[in-house]
Amino acid sequence: MSDTWTEIQEHKRRQERFRDRLQRRMRDRQGRGTDAPQPDRTESIPTDQSSSANKQADKVLKVDPLLENNLLECLCDPSLTFPIDSVQLTNSLSAESLLSMPTMKEMESKKVGEEILDLLNVPSHKEQSTVEKFKSQGGAFVHEFCDHGTREDCRKNNPRGQPCRKVHFRKIIQKHTDESLGDCSFLNTCFHMDTCKYVHYKVDYSDVELNKEEKEKDKRKEEKASLTKTAEEENRVILYPPQWIQCDMRYFDMTVLGKFSVVMADPPWDIHMELPYGTMSDEEMRKLDVPSLQDEGYIFLWVTGRAMELGRECLKLWGYAGCDELIWVKTNQLQRLIRTGRTGHWLNHGKEHCLVGVKGECKNFNRGLDCDVLVAEVRQTSHKPDEIYGVIERLAPGTRKIELFGRQHNVQPNWITLGNQLDGVRLLDPEVTARFKKRYPDGNVLKPPTTKA
């Protein structure tokens, strides 16, 4: 503390000497301008310093004297501070600021902590190999949408006067269409497209072609894939064909299906709205035999509105602990956020939630590969985005999975789908088929079981 105080006092003394020197120089210059005799100086000035001062005076005489006087007055201000030694010294004019500065030990520990965080953020070899394993073979087959929408708008905004190579939309103009009204709020999900006067769109694939360079790259990738085919076959995940059972979930005996690593459910919650399908009561949801499907694994439960708290309650009753939550941000046909939805009592719902629960230790799962936000286009009512299947498959590749309350568009490889809107029964697993035929000889699982007298 004594050393710091000594440095502060020394800094103040230097400032006072510098200020006195500036004041003497200002009086000297004012005396020369009025041809007044110079007062005697108690302190001798070296010859080299006086010669440099004369040169500076000659230069300053060419400047506006009013501007010079104003500048000198500002420099003579006692409250003005000058960076004499260093930036740290100018910022350390008080003992409090000096004490608040970090010590060398603190700075070293902070630097070590930053280095440790950088090392932890670097993916390991296992994580990198896992990511490479799930990359699309031959590159990603994705076409990007143009920000301008139609080809005409893209051509107008392009300096070259030509549309880009991205995917565009084409307006659907019918006899009853009034372009002055603008775009339809529901676009391709409009229920009255045959009579709607607003503008609708369809995808224009006429200008979507691969460039020659991209084709050559694809050929090179195919050649490399053929050379490393044997190495890829070792890491290739076997996908079994889709299986499904048309049944009533309230009465179906789920023990005949065995155990699964992942369960996904999109229940018909009773959300007090008019829906194009039947709903189930809260008590019926609580009584579902979901615990028999898993000893350990994950469950993905879609919820909405008032069903969010009920969904968390069901997860707890079924033996799961809530571990995460996935959000689906809805977009319309033009890849823009939905502003006019068909759900929501006070605000239009532009997203849906999927609760994620875990049971057991779940060691052999790939964690940290995907994000908890999906941005996907809205389709028909209660049609969830297909991207969720990719997220689950990367989480538990090559394992058995089951979807509850699914429809025909939900059937996927490596999945067994249950629901009352499916087309009959299709089972390929011999063990599951044998248990199912033994439990349901007639194959009818849409009616409640008959109790024997």
HELIX and SHEET records of a PDB file:
HELIX    1   1 SER A    2  GLY A   33  1                                  32    
HELIX    2   2 THR A   47  VAL A   60  1                                  14    
HELIX    3   3 PRO A   65  LEU A   75  1                                  11    
HELIX    4   4 VAL A   87  THR A   90  1                                   4    
HELIX    5   5 ALA A   95  SER A  100  1                                   6    
HELIX    6   6 MET A  104  ASN A  121  1                                  18    
HELIX    7   7 HIS A  125  LYS A  133  1                                   9    
HELIX    8   8 ARG A  151  ASN A  157  1                                   7    
HELIX    9   9 GLU A  179  LEU A  181  5                                   3    
HELIX   10  10 LEU A  187  THR A  189  5                                   3    
HELIX   11  11 LYS A  212  LEU A  227  1                                  16    
HELIX   12  12 LYS A  229  ASN A  235  1                                   7    
HELIX   13  13 MET A  254  LEU A  257  5                                   4    
HELIX   14  14 ASP A  282  ARG A  286  1                                   5    
HELIX   15  15 PRO A  291  LEU A  293  5                                   3    
HELIX   16  16 ALA A  307  LEU A  317  1                                  11    
HELIX   17  17 GLU A  387  LEU A  395  1                                   9    
HELIX   18  18 GLN A  408  ASN A  410  5                                   3    
HELIX   19  19 PRO A  430  ARG A  439  1                                  10    
SHEET    1   A 3 PHE A 145  THR A 150  0                                        
SHEET    2   A 3 VAL A 167  ILE A 172  1                                        
SHEET    3   A 3 HIS A 200  ASP A 204 -1                                        
SHEET    1   B 9 VAL A 373  GLU A 377  0                                        
SHEET    2   B 9 ALA A 321  THR A 331  1                                        
SHEET    3   B 9 LYS A 351  LYS A 359 -1                                        
SHEET    4   B 9 GLY A 297  VAL A 303 -1                                        
SHEET    5   B 9 VAL A 262  ALA A 265  1                                        
SHEET    6   B 9 LYS A 401  LEU A 404  1                                        
SHEET    7   B 9 TRP A 415  GLY A 419  1                                        
SHEET    8   B 9 GLN A 243  GLN A 246  1                                        
SHEET    9   B 9 VAL A 425  ARG A 426 -1                                        
END                                                                             
